[in-house]
């Protein structure tokens, strides 16, 4: 069998109703005759019929690519993606969530960009929302918290000093860059059970960027992220704000050496407290903002608490021998 250039990795939990649409979109890829690629599904402790659905595709003669499905019993997107990296046959790993629908040129654009930018250890593209119901007013101001991304029509490198990185939806990484620089077990595991603390993708990218690899934005890669109605509920969105704020300190610090963390941590805490107080002032003086005001306040408060949340995780982990 020829060497695989690209492995499309789909991490899923209870995805029997979602995975087929992703696989159908991959069936419809165009201009891929010169590209060797396969699809790897990581079944992350699903309790539905995801495995059986994938097996039906494996047995179908219409499936144009090698399709494998591997079970990862540890819950959490970080565990699923690490397993994908370990099991992948391709040197380029293109991640899709089970609610990410790639356009028909997505694989071609992944291959072209990886070839043209060997300095890129990872890159992401545009992520547009496909909404089940109309989003709330001014939703575009918080859309990035749901991984929706559109940073223009020009490809560009994410500079470390800008503190900006692509989301995990549609993220493409060089397998060796991950293996060489990302710990087998990251601190952030993903949203597990009732926890909304995510950031595991940004932690991975921070490690890769710190090692000297560039992280890029490729506007020619477009996926549609399906957003069901419940993800637009106020309670859900505020939970996202809380979880995103809580992981912010650790992602910041992942870029630095230990001695730098000691110096920078109190500076960040002081600045975050100031920003939170400013947010409180705006919240009290502009009560008509409703969702946006609540969202910003919750996010800023969680950011203030983020270092202490991280220290508690670190302490408990060491106490338990992890």
TAUR-V759089 format. One line per field, one symbol per residue. phi: phi as a letter, one per 40 degrees, with the letter a starting at -180 (. if undefined). Layout:
phi: ???
This chain:
phi: .ccccbbcbbcabfbdcbddcccccccccbfbccbcaabbbbccgcbbcddcccccccccccccbcbbbbcbccchcccccccccccccccbbbcbccbbbcccbcccccccccccbccccaabbcbbcbccacccdgddcbcccbgcaabgbbcacccdccfbaccccgcbbcdcccdcbbdcbcccbhcbfccbcbgccccdccccccchccbbbbcccbbbccbcdccbcdccccccdccccccccccdcccbcdccccccdccccccccccccccccccccbcccfdccccccccccccccdccccccccccccccgc
